[in-house]
């Protein structure tokens, strides 16, 4: 599943609307910082990947960790 389109265009049974909305908001925030956020659902939960234009990828198991990383990127951008 990517940040752009849910699998099959529909929200699966394990994706509630609030969680999907939060994923989309974080994805937009990442885009504004010049990185792409994708996510994939696994049996154990979600996996998030921040991808830089140079192909570098950082993988996170929690959306809150992605948000913390974006916070650091915003602070760095302000310097």
Secondary structure as a PSIPRED ss2 file (coil, helix, strand):
# PSIPRED VFORMAT (PSIPRED V4.0)

   1 X C   1.000  0.000  0.000
   2 X E   0.000  0.000  1.000
   3 X C   1.000  0.000  0.000
   4 X C   1.000  0.000  0.000
   5 X C   1.000  0.000  0.000
   6 X C   1.000  0.000  0.000
   7 X H   0.000  1.000  0.000
   8 X H   0.000  1.000  0.000
   9 X H   0.000  1.000  0.000
  10 X C   1.000  0.000  0.000
  11 X C   1.000  0.000  0.000
  12 X C   1.000  0.000  0.000
  13 X C   1.000  0.000  0.000
  14 X C   1.000  0.000  0.000
  15 X C   1.000  0.000  0.000
  16 X C   1.000  0.000  0.000
  17 X H   0.000  1.000  0.000
  18 X H   0.000  1.000  0.000
  19 X H   0.000  1.000  0.000
  20 X H   0.000  1.000  0.000
  21 X H   0.000  1.000  0.000
  22 X H   0.000  1.000  0.000
  23 X H   0.000  1.000  0.000
  24 X H   0.000  1.000  0.000
  25 X H   0.000  1.000  0.000
  26 X H   0.000  1.000  0.000
  27 X H   0.000  1.000  0.000
  28 X H   0.000  1.000  0.000
  29 X H   0.000  1.000  0.000
  30 X H   0.000  1.000  0.000
  31 X H   0.000  1.000  0.000
  32 X H   0.000  1.000  0.000
  33 X C   1.000  0.000  0.000
  34 X C   1.000  0.000  0.000
  35 X E   0.000  0.000  1.000
  36 X E   0.000  0.000  1.000
  37 X E   0.000  0.000  1.000
  38 X E   0.000  0.000  1.000
  39 X E   0.000  0.000  1.000
  40 X E   0.000  0.000  1.000
  41 X E   0.000  0.000  1.000
  42 X E   0.000  0.000  1.000
  43 X C   1.000  0.000  0.000
  44 X C   1.000  0.000  0.000
  45 X E   0.000  0.000  1.000
  46 X E   0.000  0.000  1.000
  47 X E   0.000  0.000  1.000
  48 X E   0.000  0.000  1.000
  49 X E   0.000  0.000  1.000
  50 X E   0.000  0.000  1.000
  51 X E   0.000  0.000  1.000
  52 X E   0.000  0.000  1.000
  53 X C   1.000  0.000  0.000
  54 X C   1.000  0.000  0.000
  55 X C   1.000  0.000  0.000
  56 X C   1.000  0.000  0.000
  57 X E   0.000  0.000  1.000
  58 X E   0.000  0.000  1.000
  59 X E   0.000  0.000  1.000
  60 X E   0.000  0.000  1.000
  61 X C   1.000  0.000  0.000
  62 X C   1.000  0.000  0.000
  63 X H   0.000  1.000  0.000
  64 X H   0.000  1.000  0.000
  65 X H   0.000  1.000  0.000
  66 X H   0.000  1.000  0.000
  67 X H   0.000  1.000  0.000
  68 X H   0.000  1.000  0.000
  69 X H   0.000  1.000  0.000
  70 X H   0.000  1.000  0.000
  71 X H   0.000  1.000  0.000
  72 X H   0.000  1.000  0.000
  73 X H   0.000  1.000  0.000
  74 X H   0.000  1.000  0.000
  75 X H   0.000  1.000  0.000
  76 X H   0.000  1.000  0.000
  77 X H   0.000  1.000  0.000
  78 X H   0.000  1.000  0.000
  79 X C   1.000  0.000  0.000
